[in-house]
Amino acid sequence: MVTALHEGLIGITTLDPEETARTLRTLFGFHIPSSTSEVISNELSEISPSVYRADAALLYTEGRAKLAVITEVQRQRDDTKHWTWLAYIANMRARDRCPALLVVICPSRAVAVWASQRIETGHPGLALCPFVIGPDNTPVITDVAEAVGNIGLAAIAAITHSEDPQIKAILATLVEALDHIDPEKAGRYAEYVTVALTGDAQKEMEQLMATQSYLYQGEYAQSLLAKGQAEGEARGEAKGLLVVLEARGFRVTDEDRDRIMSCTDTKTLEKWLQRAALVDSVSKLFE
């Protein structure tokens, strides 16, 4: 299933293939051709009647040398990948006539361990060992200069370390580092990281984006600020509605309270508030 985390990580890896190459050199020591790089079709079915589509595919060239990199994001175990990943590599080799390697990004440590397993193909001497990016091999980057020097890795590491005790420092470092690169590209990195994060880490990133002032902050940062203001207004309306209901002597159940407080549509809350003065039960409020 495609999720915000999935799309955010794929966005980071395809935003700037050169930054992705720098990440792979840092983590795995790959020799990657450096003259040109491009995002290429992730449709790997040309030579097979089955549909094989990787999450992303990059092609690096230098003179006659070429290298294809397939990128997959795994949020959970999926044993069917042990059958399709080798097909991705084989089909890309045949299509682009060059070596191809598979990189799997796993925000979860347990999934990273699973994805790192050696996959036996049954053919003697032929096995697949995916290159895995996860919490255990991405650095905790809290130095701005280090983040600027490898911004792609810093963005991915912020996601793989989203539950690290230092996450506030990690995100603050990333946000400041983005101010030292191209503003348009920085804005995209900020957006992809924000949507990929969840829970407290996402809230922290949104707060940094909404309250700090950096060159790359544009429409996206403004939308976060507007979102915060709208949520504040909705909370105020919801609390006011609960006060009216309690003043009228209604028993507000936990379920009703949760429904009211979780509503972020101010127009709906205003409609409920108007009804609150007329209804004879809380249940009729939502009709």
C-alpha positions as CSV (number, residue, x, y, z in Angstrom):
1,M,0.0,0.0,0.0
2,V,1.3,3.4,-0.9
3,T,1.7,5.6,2.1
4,A,3.0,9.1,2.9
5,L,6.1,7.6,4.3
6,H,6.6,5.5,1.2
7,E,6.1,8.5,-1.1
8,G,8.3,10.8,1.0
9,L,11.3,8.4,0.8
10,I,10.9,7.8,-2.9
11,G,10.7,11.6,-3.4
12,I,13.9,12.0,-1.5
13,T,15.8,9.4,-3.6
14,T,14.6,10.7,-6.9
15,L,14.7,14.4,-6.2
16,D,18.5,14.6,-6.9
17,P,20.1,11.4,-8.2
18,E,23.5,12.8,-7.4
19,E,22.7,13.2,-3.8
20,T,21.4,9.6,-3.8
21,A,24.7,8.5,-5.3
22,R,26.5,10.3,-2.5
23,T,24.4,8.5,0.0
24,L,25.2,5.1,-1.5
25,R,28.9,5.8,-1.7
26,T,28.8,6.8,1.9
27,L,26.9,3.8,3.2
28,F,28.1,1.0,0.9
29,G,31.3,2.3,-0.8
30,F,29.7,1.9,-4.3
31,H,31.7,3.1,-7.4
32,I,29.0,5.0,-9.2
33,P,29.6,6.6,-12.6
34,S,29.4,10.4,-12.1
35,S,29.2,12.2,-15.5
36,T,25.4,12.1,-15.8
37,S,22.5,10.8,-13.7
38,E,18.8,10.5,-14.3
39,V,15.5,9.1,-13.0
40,I,14.4,6.4,-15.5
41,S,11.2,4.3,-16.0
42,N,10.5,2.0,-13.0
43,E,8.4,-0.2,-15.3
44,L,10.5,-3.4,-15.6
45,S,8.1,-5.6,-17.6
46,E,9.3,-5.1,-21.2
47,I,10.7,-8.7,-21.5
48,S,8.1,-10.4,-19.3
49,P,4.3,-10.9,-19.6
50,S,4.1,-10.2,-15.9
51,V,4.0,-6.6,-14.6
52,Y,7.1,-5.8,-12.5
53,R,7.2,-2.2,-11.2
54,A,9.9,-1.0,-8.8
55,D,9.4,2.0,-6.5
56,A,12.1,4.0,-8.3
57,A,15.0,3.5,-10.8
58,L,18.0,5.6,-11.4
59,L,20.7,5.4,-14.1
60,Y,24.2,6.7,-13.8
61,T,26.6,7.0,-16.7
62,E,30.2,8.0,-17.3
63,G,31.5,7.5,-20.8
64,R,30.6,4.0,-21.7
65,A,30.2,2.9,-18.1
66,K,26.6,2.7,-16.8
67,L,25.0,1.6,-13.5
68,A,21.3,1.2,-12.7
69,V,20.0,1.5,-9.2
70,I,16.6,0.1,-8.2
71,T,15.2,1.7,-5.0
72,E,12.5,0.0,-2.9
73,V,10.8,1.2,0.3
74,Q,9.7,-1.5,2.7
75,R,7.6,-0.7,5.8
76,Q,6.8,-4.3,6.6
77,R,7.8,-7.8,5.7
78,D,6.6,-9.0,2.3
79,D,7.9,-12.4,1.4
80,T,6.6,-12.0,-2.2
81,K,9.5,-9.6,-2.7
82,H,11.9,-12.5,-2.5
83,W,10.4,-13.6,-5.8
84,T,10.1,-10.3,-7.6
85,W,13.3,-8.4,-6.5
86,L,15.5,-10.7,-8.6
87,A,13.2,-10.1,-11.5
88,Y,13.6,-6.4,-11.1
89,I,17.4,-6.7,-11.4
90,A,17.3,-9.2,-14.3
91,N,14.8,-7.1,-16.3
92,M,16.7,-3.9,-15.8
93,R,20.0,-5.5,-16.8
94,A,18.3,-6.7,-20.0
95,R,16.5,-3.5,-20.7
96,D,19.4,-1.0,-20.0
97,R,22.3,-3.3,-20.9
98,C,24.2,-2.5,-17.7
99,P,24.9,-3.8,-14.2
100,A,22.0,-3.2,-11.8
101,L,21.8,-3.3,-8.0
102,L,18.9,-3.2,-5.5
103,V,18.7,-0.8,-2.6
104,V,15.9,-1.3,0.0
105,I,15.1,1.5,2.5
106,C,13.5,0.2,5.7
107,P,12.6,2.8,8.4
108,S,11.9,-0.1,10.8
109,R,14.9,-2.0,12.3
110,A,13.0,-5.3,12.3
111,V,12.1,-5.0,8.6
112,A,15.7,-4.0,7.8
113,V,16.9,-7.2,9.3
114,W,14.4,-9.2,7.3
115,A,15.3,-7.4,4.0
116,S,19.0,-8.0,4.6
117,Q,18.5,-11.8,4.4
118,R,20.3,-13.6,1.6
119,I,17.8,-14.7,-1.0
120,E,18.7,-18.1,-2.6
121,T,17.5,-18.4,-6.2
122,G,18.1,-22.2,-6.5
123,H,20.8,-21.7,-9.1
124,P,24.2,-22.7,-7.8
125,G,26.3,-19.6,-7.0
126,L,23.4,-17.2,-7.7
127,A,21.9,-15.5,-4.6
128,L,20.6,-12.0,-4.0
129,C,21.8,-9.9,-1.0
130,P,19.9,-6.6,-1.1
131,F,21.7,-3.4,0.0
132,V,19.6,-2.2,2.9
133,I,19.3,1.3,4.4
134,G,17.9,1.3,7.9
135,P,18.3,2.7,11.4
136,D,21.4,0.7,12.1
137,N,23.5,1.9,9.2
138,T,22.4,5.5,8.8
139,P,24.2,8.0,11.0
140,V,22.6,10.3,13.6
141,I,23.5,13.6,12.0
142,T,23.4,16.6,14.4
143,D,26.2,18.6,12.7
144,V,25.0,21.1,10.2
145,A,28.1,21.0,8.0
146,E,27.9,17.2,7.8
147,A,24.2,17.5,6.8
148,V,25.0,20.1,4.1
149,G,27.7,17.8,2.7
150,N,25.3,14.9,2.3
151,I,21.8,16.3,2.4
152,G,20.2,13.3,0.8
153,L,21.5,11.0,3.5
154,A,20.6,13.5,6.2
155,A,17.0,13.6,4.9
156,I,16.7,9.8,4.9
157,A,18.4,9.4,8.3
158,A,15.9,11.9,9.8
159,I,13.2,9.4,8.8
160,T,15.0,6.2,9.8
161,H,15.8,7.8,13.2
162,S,12.4,9.3,13.8
163,E,12.1,7.4,17.1
164,D,15.6,8.2,18.3
165,P,15.9,10.2,21.6
166,Q,17.8,12.9,19.6
167,I,15.1,13.4,17.0
168,K,14.6,17.0,17.9
169,A,18.3,17.8,17.4
170,I,18.4,15.7,14.2
171,L,15.4,17.6,12.7
172,A,16.7,21.0,13.8
173,T,20.1,20.2,12.1
174,L,18.4,19.1,8.9
175,V,16.1,22.2,8.8
176,E,19.1,24.5,9.2
177,A,21.2,22.6,6.7
178,L,18.5,23.0,4.1
179,D,19.0,26.8,4.3
180,H,22.5,26.2,2.7
181,I,21.4,24.5,-0.5
182,D,19.2,25.5,-3.5
183,P,16.0,26.9,-2.0
184,E,13.7,25.1,-4.4
185,K,15.4,21.8,-3.8
186,A,15.4,22.4,-0.1
187,G,11.7,23.1,0.0
188,R,11.1,19.7,-1.7
189,Y,13.3,17.9,0.8
190,A,11.5,19.6,3.7
191,E,8.2,18.5,2.2
192,Y,9.2,14.9,1.6
193,V,10.6,14.5,5.1
194,T,7.6,16.1,6.8
195,V,5.1,13.9,5.0
196,A,7.2,10.7,5.6
197,L,7.4,11.3,9.4
198,T,4.6,10.4,11.8
199,G,3.5,11.2,15.3
200,D,5.7,13.4,17.5
201,A,8.5,13.6,14.9
202,Q,6.1,15.0,12.3
203,K,4.7,17.5,14.7
204,E,8.2,18.6,15.5
205,M,9.2,19.0,11.9
206,E,6.0,21.0,11.2
207,Q,6.7,23.3,14.1
208,L,10.2,23.9,12.9
209,M,8.9,24.7,9.4
210,A,6.1,27.0,10.7
211,T,8.1,28.9,13.3
212,Q,11.6,29.3,11.8
213,S,12.5,31.7,8.9
214,Y,14.6,30.2,6.1
215,L,15.2,31.0,2.5
216,Y,13.5,27.9,1.2
217,Q,10.3,28.3,3.1
218,G,7.6,29.1,0.6
219,E,4.1,27.9,0.0
220,Y,4.6,24.7,1.8
221,A,5.8,26.3,5.0
222,Q,2.9,28.8,4.8
223,S,0.4,25.9,4.4
224,L,1.8,24.4,7.6
225,L,1.3,27.7,9.4
226,A,-2.2,28.0,8.0
227,K,-2.9,24.4,9.0
228,G,-1.9,25.2,12.6
229,Q,-4.1,28.3,12.7
230,A,-7.1,26.3,11.3
231,E,-6.5,23.5,13.8
232,G,-6.4,26.1,16.6
233,E,-9.7,27.7,15.5
234,A,-11.3,24.3,15.3
235,R,-10.1,23.3,18.8
236,G,-11.6,26.6,20.1
237,E,-15.0,25.9,18.4
238,A,-15.0,22.3,19.8
239,K,-14.3,23.4,23.4
240,G,-17.0,26.0,23.1
241,L,-19.5,23.4,21.9
242,L,-18.7,21.1,24.8
243,V,-19.3,24.0,27.2
244,V,-22.7,24.7,25.7
245,L,-23.7,21.0,25.9
246,E,-22.6,20.7,29.5
247,A,-24.4,24.0,30.4
248,R,-27.6,22.5,29.0
249,G,-27.2,19.5,31.3
250,F,-26.4,16.9,28.6
251,R,-24.2,13.9,29.5
252,V,-21.4,13.9,26.9
253,T,-19.9,10.4,26.4
254,D,-16.2,9.8,25.8
255,E,-17.1,8.8,22.2
256,D,-19.1,12.0,21.6
257,R,-16.3,14.1,23.2
258,D,-13.7,12.4,21.0
259,R,-15.8,13.0,17.9
260,I,-16.2,16.7,18.7
261,M,-12.6,17.3,19.6
262,S,-11.2,15.4,16.6
263,C,-13.3,17.4,14.1
264,T,-11.1,20.0,12.3
265,D,-13.8,21.4,10.0
266,T,-14.9,24.7,11.5
267,K,-18.0,24.9,9.4
268,T,-19.2,21.5,10.7
269,L,-18.4,22.6,14.3
270,E,-20.3,25.9,13.8
271,K,-23.3,23.9,12.5
272,W,-23.2,21.6,15.6
273,L,-22.9,24.7,17.9
274,Q,-26.1,26.2,16.4
275,R,-27.9,22.9,16.9
276,A,-26.6,22.6,20.5
277,A,-29.1,25.3,21.5
278,L,-32.1,23.4,20.1
279,V,-31.6,19.6,20.3
280,D,-32.9,17.5,23.2
281,S,-30.0,15.0,23.0
282,V,-26.4,14.9,22.0
283,S,-27.0,12.2,19.4
284,K,-29.3,14.6,17.5
285,L,-26.4,17.0,17.2
286,F,-24.8,14.9,14.6
287,E,-27.8,14.1,12.4
